[in-house]
Amino acid sequence: MVNRKYFKSSIKDLEKLFKNESGNELQNNEILSELEFRTTQRSQKLKGKIEKLKGSNIRVKTRNEVPLQVQVEESFVETERMKPRVKEFVRVKKPDITNQPQNILHAWTALEVLSPRTFKRKSDFATGPNRQIVLISDSELPWVKGEKSRKNKKLVYEIILGSINLPPAYEALLKVFSDNRPDQHANNGYTAIASIIVDKAGRPIEDEACYAISSFAWGLPKALTGDLLSLADWTSCEAKIKYSLKNKLIRRDSDGEILPLTKAAIQSLFKFLVNELDLGGQKVLAPDFLVRRFEFFASKIPPEPSLLNSFFLEDLSLAGEKIKTGTASRSLKLFLGQEEPYSKTNLLDDEEGLIHILRPEATPLGSWPAKGRFSLALLQQAAINGISNHLKDNGILSVNGPP
């Protein structure tokens, strides 16, 4: 990892250090290294002072030139260290903005792929009384002990197949893609690499709906090479990874029955995913816990793993396919700027337009179903009238503003 001696120091502290010991060349280099991670005006001003003092012929390494040292963290379960791979990450040049519909969807997909579900404690997966955390490091796996289900419940287990330590991952991303926003994304905790459901006997369920792969785990190595465009392929790549995982997961005995998972099999699946997703350059933790889940016994729907990814990703993939094949609806084209509205009316300036849209015959007959509710405000009613008229046949529109 990059050594940031003054990571916790405020800009005021750094200014004071430089003022008191401006002749200390080693300290100046360390302050300069820290300032490469900061973007405020005071930081840049201090950086200029130090560089001016050092002279233009002395060059200091910037954060673009510092390779990220990679590690694999030890988990509670014994597992051999995977050989780390050191990569040199270079900040990429930002492409020109064209606002083409496909590019908008690609950008949105990249953001969603790299927006994982995070957790700080294992207990974050135990939501409600029907979910409990079980440590894999215990003497026996729970299905080996022969655990019983509850009345009117079906017992299954969700195995979290390893996780990524997020702070080093985000730090690596910020070496490639700078983020100057004051409200930067929180980077604490971990994110799961994958998750699978097994029955009460520890046997994997064949339905691929019972497996989940983290889009973040898949997209992180690609993003670190500057290749954001490939993140748009997540949906098709997810299906291929799930298929490969299923082939590793389902093992049968001589009678064709699916075998329950062992600790060794779980560790093997984890190592497979680390190699398949190219995560050898990240700090990852091996599987060390699972979730005991009690599902409704009569449900015909296979139990789904915990939500690991953005639920927008499938819709974005579908929208991209419709744009590509020319089958997008007018609403989607309007939303992406591919088409323009037939006309635009600013009701704040156009009094006649406002009167026209609020005429009684344009007002829907529906009303608030509860007694004593406030009526709509003027522009809220105008929005409802306008939408009702526009969507006589079909379609979708959004209204932005206070409720």
Buried (B, 14 or more C-beta within 10 A) or exposed (E): EBEBEBEEBEBEEBBEBBEEEEEEEEBBBBBBBBBBBBEEEBBEEBBEBBBEEBEEEEEBEEBEEBEBEBBBBEBBBEBEEBEBEEBEBEBEEEEEEEEEBBBBBBBBBBBBBBBBBBBEEBEBBBEEEEBBBBEBEEEEBBBEEEBEBEEEEBBBBBBBBBBBBBEBBBBBBBBBBBEEEEEEEEBEBBBBBBBBBBBBBBBBBEEBEBBBBBBBBBBBBBBBBBEBBBBBBBBEBBEEBBEBBBEBBEBEEEEEEBBBBEBEBBBBBBBBBBEBBBBBBBBBBBBBBBBBBBBEEEEEEBBBBBEBBBEBBEEBBBBBEBBEEEEBEEBBBBBBEBBEEEEEBEBEEEEEBBEBBBEEEBBEEEEEEEEEEEEBEEBBBBBBBBBBEEEEEEEEEEEEEEE
